[in-house]
């Protein structure tokens, strides 16, 4: 969904006066925009980047079973596990923040010192181990379980 579609939907929603129209709006948007889920997001990313789900999970240093549960939507990942997947998929900041938003775990925030280190690493296209080293050397919690 692009920004214009979002603005248009917000305008329509703002002008709904009756609850019956609200129900119809929710029904239409859930049908037309159902691909806006975390599993579908990563499915598309894997296709676009030519990454297998197994490689994505392995490179994210996430338990295999748990990783597949995240990718099929049966488990809700923590913010760090989601960041591991984003970094493993070599997502940029915009893509990473979209994944974090879809996962309802809060986007990267540059005023947060730990987040700023992660943002730096993503911008420099560092791998998960390199970003973890930056975090560790600055006494922040690492992304990979210790």
C-alpha positions as CSV (number, residue, x, y, z in Angstrom):
1,X,0.0,0.0,0.0
2,X,1.5,3.3,-1.0
3,X,1.1,6.6,0.9
4,X,-1.6,7.9,-1.3
5,X,-3.8,4.9,-0.7
6,X,-3.2,5.2,3.0
7,X,-4.2,8.9,2.9
8,X,-7.3,8.0,0.9
9,X,-8.3,5.3,3.3
10,X,-7.8,7.6,6.3
11,X,-10.1,10.2,4.6
12,X,-12.8,7.6,3.9
13,X,-12.5,6.4,7.5
14,X,-12.7,9.9,8.9
15,X,-16.0,10.5,7.0
16,X,-17.8,7.3,8.1
17,X,-20.7,8.2,10.3
18,X,-22.5,4.9,10.7
19,X,-21.2,1.8,12.3
20,X,-22.7,-0.4,9.5
21,X,-20.4,1.5,7.1
22,X,-17.5,0.9,9.5
23,X,-18.1,-2.9,9.3
24,X,-18.2,-2.7,5.5
25,X,-14.9,-0.7,5.5
26,X,-13.2,-3.2,7.8
27,X,-14.4,-6.1,5.6
28,X,-13.2,-4.5,2.4
29,X,-9.8,-3.4,3.8
30,X,-9.2,-6.8,5.4
31,X,-9.9,-8.5,2.1
32,X,-8.0,-6.1,-0.1
33,X,-5.0,-5.6,2.1
34,X,-4.7,-9.0,3.8
35,X,-1.1,-9.3,2.4
36,X,0.0,-6.8,5.0
37,X,1.1,-9.4,7.4
38,X,4.5,-10.3,8.7
39,X,4.5,-13.8,7.2
40,X,3.5,-12.4,3.7
41,X,6.1,-9.6,4.1
42,X,8.9,-12.1,4.6
43,X,7.6,-14.5,2.0
44,X,7.8,-11.6,-0.5
45,X,11.3,-10.6,0.7
46,X,12.6,-14.1,0.3
47,X,11.2,-14.3,-3.3
48,X,12.6,-10.8,-4.2
49,X,16.0,-11.5,-2.7
50,X,16.2,-15.2,-3.7
51,X,16.7,-16.3,-0.1
52,X,15.3,-19.6,1.1
53,X,13.4,-19.5,4.4
54,X,15.9,-22.0,5.9
55,X,18.8,-19.8,5.0
56,X,17.1,-16.8,6.4
57,X,16.4,-18.5,9.7
58,X,19.9,-20.0,9.9
59,X,21.6,-16.7,9.2
60,X,19.4,-15.0,11.7
61,X,20.7,-17.3,14.4
62,X,17.2,-18.3,15.4
63,X,16.1,-21.8,16.4
64,X,14.9,-23.6,13.2
65,X,11.4,-24.5,14.6
66,X,10.8,-21.1,16.2
67,X,12.0,-19.4,13.0
68,X,9.5,-21.3,10.8
69,X,6.7,-20.6,13.4
70,X,7.5,-16.8,13.0
71,X,7.5,-17.0,9.3
72,X,4.2,-18.9,9.1
73,X,2.6,-16.6,11.7
74,X,2.0,-19.1,14.5
75,X,4.5,-17.3,16.8
76,X,4.9,-13.6,17.5
77,X,8.6,-12.8,17.5
78,X,10.3,-10.5,19.9
79,X,11.7,-7.3,18.6
80,X,15.3,-8.7,18.6
81,X,14.3,-11.9,16.8
82,X,12.5,-9.8,14.1
83,X,15.6,-7.6,13.8
84,X,17.7,-10.7,13.4
85,X,15.5,-11.7,10.5
86,X,15.7,-8.3,8.9
87,X,19.5,-8.1,9.2
88,X,19.8,-11.7,7.9
89,X,17.7,-10.7,4.8
90,X,19.9,-7.6,4.3
91,X,16.9,-5.3,4.6
92,X,17.4,-1.6,4.6
93,X,16.1,0.7,7.3
94,X,12.7,1.3,5.6
95,X,12.1,-2.4,5.0
96,X,13.3,-3.2,8.6
97,X,10.9,-0.6,10.1
98,X,8.1,-2.0,8.0
99,X,8.7,-5.5,9.3
100,X,8.9,-4.1,12.9
101,X,5.7,-2.3,12.4
102,X,4.0,-5.4,11.0
103,X,5.3,-7.3,14.0
104,X,3.9,-4.6,16.4
105,X,7.2,-4.4,18.2
106,X,8.2,-0.7,17.6
107,X,10.3,0.7,14.8
108,X,14.0,1.6,15.1
109,X,14.3,4.9,16.8
110,X,17.5,7.0,16.3
111,X,17.2,8.7,19.7
112,X,17.5,5.3,21.4
113,X,21.3,4.6,21.8
114,X,21.0,0.8,21.2
115,X,18.7,1.4,18.2
116,X,21.1,4.0,16.8
117,X,23.9,1.4,16.8
118,X,21.6,-1.1,15.0
119,X,20.6,1.6,12.5
120,X,24.3,2.3,11.8
121,X,25.0,-1.4,11.2
122,X,22.0,-1.8,8.9
123,X,23.0,1.4,6.9
124,X,26.6,0.0,6.6
125,X,25.2,-3.4,5.5
126,X,26.9,-5.1,8.4
127,X,26.0,-8.7,9.2
128,X,24.4,-9.8,12.4
129,X,27.7,-10.8,14.1
130,X,29.3,-7.4,13.2
131,X,26.3,-5.5,14.6
132,X,26.4,-7.7,17.7
133,X,30.0,-6.8,18.2
134,X,29.2,-3.1,18.0
135,X,26.5,-3.6,20.6
136,X,28.7,-5.7,22.9
137,X,31.6,-3.3,22.7
138,X,29.3,-0.5,23.9
139,X,27.8,-2.5,26.7
140,X,24.4,-3.0,25.1
141,X,22.3,-6.2,24.9
142,X,23.3,-8.1,21.8
143,X,20.7,-9.4,19.3
144,X,21.9,-13.0,19.3
145,X,21.1,-14.9,22.4
146,X,24.2,-15.3,24.6
